Structures are given as structure tokens and as C-alpha cells.
């Protein structure tokens, strides 16, 4: 719990430290939105051996020559290299030559490398594991959107957005009651749906 005036990004590092202290080794991935795209947040998550999935927040930066929107290297004809693997020991991302290069007349040119290896520490925001744009990165980020839908539901239908208490204790009690009612309702709905499905199967048999 924090005050409404506190920036979310400032609360990220204390939150990461707290969950590790309370539930060690229970969390493997830090999922945040672009508002948390700050180098100290990445460093703290990596120090806790967590994967980091945060959309890149462009801040008055120019064009990245030789790289695509996910910071993957590009060939001479600007095809993106393919993410191949991650070396956990050296914290290095490996990118291999694009498929388009197989029939490219420039494939033997000295400017066209077969493999790129980039250390995450070279730019901890750009080069994360899982690599930006990879299927694993996209899959993990989808899990965050599911949580956001729950948050929006609580704010819209359970009045969680209208907390007006002056003390943290009352606000926390309000929050606990709302989430308790939501979880109880969700559990009841799931059980009812399971019973209806069971009845439907029985009737079909």
C-alpha cells in the first residue's frame, strides 16, 4: 500500500526487495508496464535472479542505425536477425542470420555476420532475457494484461478507485474487503460453472 501521490516506479524496487524477503524463490519474472522502464528497476530484478519483461519507453532517442524496434541487429538489407538463445553464465543474447540472407547475393559480404552475441550489461534496458520481440517475451507480457483486467474490474464495479480514507489502515481494510468479496464471488461463479458443466456432460451421456 502507498499514497496516491507516490510514483509507481519509485515503489518498484522496495516491492521487489519485499517479496523476495517474504517469499524467497517464489517469483521468477518481473512484469511491469512502460512506466517502470528505468535502469535501477532492471538491476534490482536481475540481482534477484528474475527475468525482466518491461516495454521499452523511448525518451527523446534518435534512430537506431543497424537495429530494429526490438534492438535486434539488422543485416545490410535491413532484415532483422533472429533471436536464438541466452547464455545464462555470461548473460549474453545470441542472434543468428535472418532467413532472407540464405538467397541474398550479399551473404558472403564482410558486413553480413552469421552470428551476433550481445551482452545484456551493454545496455540492461534494451537487452533483457527473454529477448524483446521473442515469443517468450510476448507470452509472459500477456499474463500481465490478465492482471490489469482484474484491476480494471475492481475499480469499475467494486469502487476500488473511490477510496477516500485519510489513514493507511482504513484504506488497507477497504482494499482487503473489496478483494475478499471479489475472490469469494469468483470462487462461487467457478464452482457453479463447474457444476453446470458436469450436469451437461451427465445429461449428454
C-alpha positions in Angstrom: 0.0 0.0 0.0 1.3 3.5 -0.9 -0.1 7.0 -1.1 -1.7 8.1 -4.3 0.9 10.8 -4.9 3.8 8.3 -5.0 5.2 7.4 -8.4 4.8 3.7 -9.2 8.3 3.5 -10.5 9.7 4.6 -7.1 7.8 1.8 -5.3 9.1 -0.9 -7.7 12.4 -1.5 -6.0 11.1 -1.7 -2.4 8.4 -4.0 -3.7 10.9 -6.3 -5.4 13.0 -6.5 -2.2 10.0 -7.1 0.0 8.5 -10.0 -2.0 11.9 -11.7 -2.1 12.3 -11.3 1.7 8.8 -12.7 2.4 8.6 -15.3 -0.4 12.1 -16.2 -1.5 12.4 -18.0 -4.8 8.7 -17.8 -5.5 8.9 -15.2 -8.2 10.9 -15.7 -11.3 9.8 -12.9 -13.6 9.2 -9.1 -13.1 6.3 -7.9 -15.3 5.8 -4.2 -15.4 4.4 -1.6 -17.9 6.5 1.0 -19.7 6.2 3.4 -16.7 8.7 1.2 -14.9 11.3 1.3 -17.6 14.2 2.6 -15.5 17.7 1.1 -15.2 17.6 0.7 -11.4 14.5 -1.4 -11.7 16.2 -3.8 -14.2 19.3 -4.0 -12.0 17.3 -4.9 -8.9 15.3 -7.6 -10.7 18.4 -9.1 -12.2 20.2 -9.0 -8.8 17.3 -11.2 -7.5 17.8 -13.6 -10.5 14.5 -12.6 -12.0 13.6 -12.3 -15.7 12.5 -8.8 -16.7 9.6 -8.0 -19.0 9.1 -4.3 -19.4 8.1 -2.5 -22.7 10.8 0.0 -23.8 9.9 3.6 -23.1 11.6 5.8 -25.8 12.9 9.0 -24.3 13.9 11.5 -27.0 16.2 9.0 -28.6 17.3 9.1 -32.2 17.1 6.4 -34.9 18.9 3.2 -34.1 21.0 2.5 -37.2 21.7 -1.2 -37.7 19.0 -2.3 -35.3 15.2 -2.9 -35.4 12.5 -1.8 -33.0 13.4 -4.6 -30.6 17.1 -3.7 -30.8 17.9 -6.9 -32.8 20.8 -6.4 -35.2 19.8 -6.0 -38.9 21.7 -7.1 -42.0 22.9 -4.8 -44.9 19.4 -5.0 -46.4 17.8 -4.3 -43.0 16.4 -7.7 -42.3 16.2 -8.4 -38.5 18.5 -11.1 -37.1 16.6 -14.0 -35.3 16.9 -14.4 -31.5 18.5 -17.8 -31.0 19.4 -18.4 -27.3 20.5 -16.9 -24.0 23.8 -17.8 -22.3 22.9 -17.5 -18.6 26.6 -17.8 -17.4 27.8 -14.8 -19.5 24.3 -13.2 -19.7 24.6 -13.0 -23.5 21.9 -12.9 -26.2 22.7 -14.8 -29.4 21.2 -13.7 -32.7 21.5 -15.6 -35.9 21.4 -14.6 -39.6 17.9 -13.9 -41.0 16.3 -16.4 -43.3 16.2 -13.8 -46.1 20.0 -14.0 -46.1 20.0 -17.6 -47.5 19.3 -16.3 -51.0 20.8 -12.9 -50.6 23.7 -12.0 -53.0 25.4 -10.2 -50.2 25.5 -13.1 -47.8 29.3 -13.5 -48.3 29.9 -9.8 -47.8 32.2 -8.9 -44.8 29.4 -6.7 -43.5 27.0 -9.6 -43.1 27.8 -11.5 -40.0 26.4 -15.0 -39.4 26.0 -14.5 -35.6 25.7 -11.6 -33.2 26.3 -12.0 -29.5 25.3 -9.1 -27.3 25.9 -8.9 -23.5 22.9 -7.7 -21.5 25.1 -5.5 -19.4 26.0 -3.4 -22.5 22.5 -1.9 -22.1 20.4 -3.5 -19.5 17.2 -1.8 -20.7 17.5 -2.8 -24.3 18.9 -6.3 -23.9 16.9 -8.4 -21.5 16.1 -12.0 -21.0 13.7 -13.0 -22.5 14.8 -11.0 -25.5 12.5 -8.2 -26.7 10.2 -9.3 -29.5 10.7 -13.0 -28.8 7.7 -15.4 -28.4 8.6 -15.9 -24.7 8.6 -12.2 -24.1 5.2 -11.8 -25.7 3.8 -14.8 -23.8 4.9 -13.5 -20.5 3.6 -10.0 -21.1 0.2 -11.4 -21.9 0.0 -12.6 -18.3 0.3 -9.0 -17.1 -2.7 -7.9 -19.2 -4.8 -10.5 -17.5 -4.0 -8.9 -14.1 -4.7 -5.5 -15.5 -8.2 -6.7 -16.5 -8.8 -7.7 -12.9 -7.6 -4.4 -11.6 -9.9 -2.5 -14.0 -12.8 -4.7 -12.9 -12.2 -4.0 -9.2 -12.0 -0.2 -9.9 -15.1 -0.1 -12.1 -17.5 -2.5 -10.3 -16.2 -2.7 -6.8 -15.4 1.0 -6.3 -11.8 0.4 -5.5 -11.0 3.6 -7.3 -13.0 5.7 -4.9 -11.0 5.1 -1.7 -11.2 8.3 0.3 -9.8 7.3 3.7 -7.2 9.5 5.4 -5.3 6.8 7.1 -3.4 3.9 5.6 -5.0 1.4 7.9 -8.5 2.2 6.8 -7.5 2.2 3.1 -5.9 -1.2 3.6 -9.0 -2.5 5.3 -11.2 -1.2 2.4 -8.8 -2.9 -0.1 -8.8 -6.2 1.8 -12.6 -6.2 2.0 -13.0 -5.5 -1.7 -10.6 -8.2 -2.8 -12.1 -10.7 -0.4 -15.6 -10.1 -1.9 -14.2 -10.3 -5.4 -12.3 -13.6 -4.7 -15.4 -15.1 -3.0 -17.6 -14.1 -5.9 -15.1 -15.5 -8.4 -14.9 -18.8 -6.5 -18.6 -19.1 -6.3 -19.0 -18.5 -10.1 -16.3 -21.0 -10.9 -17.9 -23.7 -8.8 -21.4 -23.0 -10.3 -19.9 -23.2 -13.8 -18.2 -26.5 -12.9 -21.4 -28.0 -11.6 -23.4 -26.9 -14.7 -20.7 -28.4 -16.9 -20.8 -31.6 -15.0 -24.6 -31.7 -15.3 -24.3 -31.1 -19.1 -21.9 -34.0 -19.5 -24.1 -36.3 -17.5 -27.2 -35.4 -19.5 -25.3 -36.0 -22.7 -24.1 -39.4 -21.6 
